[in-house]
Amino acid sequence: VKIWVDDRGGRVKKLTPDIYGPIIEEAHAQNLMALAHVYYLDDAHALVDAGIDGFMHLVRDKVMDDRLIAKMKARNVFTAANIGGSRRATLSELPAETLGRLSESVPSAVVDQYRGSLKSRTPKALASSRTIYANMAESLARLNRAGVTIVPGGDTGIPNAWHGWAEQYELETMVPAGMTPA
């Protein structure tokens, strides 16, 4: 069972502990895992305390702190990094090697549309994306060093995250974020 504990930048009301706590409990009563889409560090702490089994994104507002990482490790809470999308959000143009790979499997009109969307990103949006990505990269490295279970998660199927390529990009992004290619 996946729950969203995220206000989408203030656009929606975030699930609160009085709502997500019973959802987590019921998932466990049904022998199901409870997973959370999370954005804020404070929410991640509260979700681990409430019994969440995993996160479907890394925290993005801050670097994940030692206390959260220790709780995740002790309670075997995993994370799907989903860091590739945040790295893609830092781009204002496609690197040549990425363009080459995409041209082999994605129609050129779709790639051109993607390239156009990259060029339209504002300096403010790029700066914000780079801060988020830096937080996530540091968190991923810290989680990896602590031995927290990390799985890839490429948000495949959303715009500009095509099947196959998004997963490869996710794995490639995990390396500069502190993991080995293995």
N, C-alpha and C positions, 0 to 999 in steps of 0.2 A: 504494500500500500504506500503510494507516494503522496506526501502532503507538501504544500507550498507554504513556507513560512518566510514570506518575502512581500514587501509592499510595492514592488516594481517601481521603485523610485518615487514613492508617494502616490502612485496612481490607483492603488487598490488597498483595501483594508487587509492587514496581515492577520493570519491565524494567531490566536492567543493560546496560552497554555491551558486554559479551561476548555478549549475546543480540541487542541491537538493531543493533550494528555489522554483523554478517553479514546481517541482514534488509535493511538499507539497501543494502549491497553487492549482494545478490541482486536487489533491486528495480531497481537501476540496470543490472545485467547483463541484465535483461529489458526494458530501456527503459521502466521505470515510475518514477513519482515516489514518493519515500518521504516520508510526512507523519507528524507526531507530534502526538498530544494531549499537551500538556505543562502542568505546573503550577508547577514550581520553577525559579528562575533558574539554579541550578547545572546542572540537567539540560538546560536550553536551550543553555547554553554547550557542554556535552559533545555534544549532538545536532548542533549546527552543525559542530563539529569532526569529527564522524563522517560528515558529508555529507548531513544531512537537507535536503530541498528546501523544506519549509514546515511551519508550525505551524498547528494547527487551533483553537488558543486562544491568547490572550496569556498570558504568565507572570502568575501571580496572587499568589505569595507576596511578591514585591518588585517595585519599578519596574525595568524592563529598563534595564541600565546601558549606558554609552557603548561599552564594549568589545564587548558582544553585538550592539548595533545596528550597529556598524561591520563586524563579521564578517558579519552578515546582509546588509548592503548589498553588501559585497565579493563575497559568494558567491551573490547573488541569491536569498536565502531569503525567501519571502513569509510572510505570516500572514493567516489568516482571524480577524478580531478576536474574534468571538463575545462581544462586550461587552454586548449587549442582555440576555442572560440574567442576567449579573451585576448589571446595573442593576435588572432586575426583582426580584432577590433583596433589594434595599435597600428595597422598598416594604412598607408595612404596610397600605396601601389603594390602590385603583386611582384614578389621577387621572381627573377627569370626562371629559377628551377621549379617554382610552384606553377608558374604559367605554363611551362613545358609539360608538367605532369597533368595539369588540368586539360590541356589541349588534346591529350590522348584519349580522354574519356568523357568530357563534358562538351556539349555543342558550343561552337564558337560564339553564337549569339548570347548564350547564357554567360559565358566567360566575359564577354564584352560588357554585359549588364553589370556583372560583379565588379569589373574594373572601374566602371563609371561610378558605382556606389562608393568605392574607395576614394576616388578623387573628390567626391563631394563632402567628405568628412571635414569638419571644421577643426582649426587648431585646438580649440577648447575641448571638443569631443575626443580628439586624439590624446591630449594631455591627460584627461580623465581616464581614458582607456589604458594608457601606459601606467598610471598609478595603480589601477585595479590589477593589471597583469603583474606588476612588480610585487604587489601584496601576495597574489596567488603563487607566484614562482617561489617566493621566500617561504610561504606556508608549505608548499609541496616539498621543498628541500628539508624543512624541519620535520614534517611528518615522516618522510622517508628515513631520515637519520634516526628517528625515534622507533622505527619499526611498525608504524601504523599500516594496516593493509590499504593499498592504493590500487584502484582498477581504472582502466581507461574509460572515458566517456566522452564521445565526440559530438553530442547533440546532433547526431546524424539525422538528416531529413529536413532540418530547418533551412531557411534560405542561406545559400552559400556554404552549406555543410553537406556535400554530396556523399552518398554511400561509398565506402572504400577510401576515398581521399580524406574525409574528415577524421577517420580513425587513424590513418597513417600520419596525418598532421598532428593529431593529439599525441601519438607516441613520440614523434620527432620533437614536439614541444616539451615533453617531459624531461628530455636530456638537458637542455639549457636551464631547466628549472631544478637541476640537481640530481637527477636519476641517471643511471648508466644506460646505455643502449640495451643491455640485457634485461 
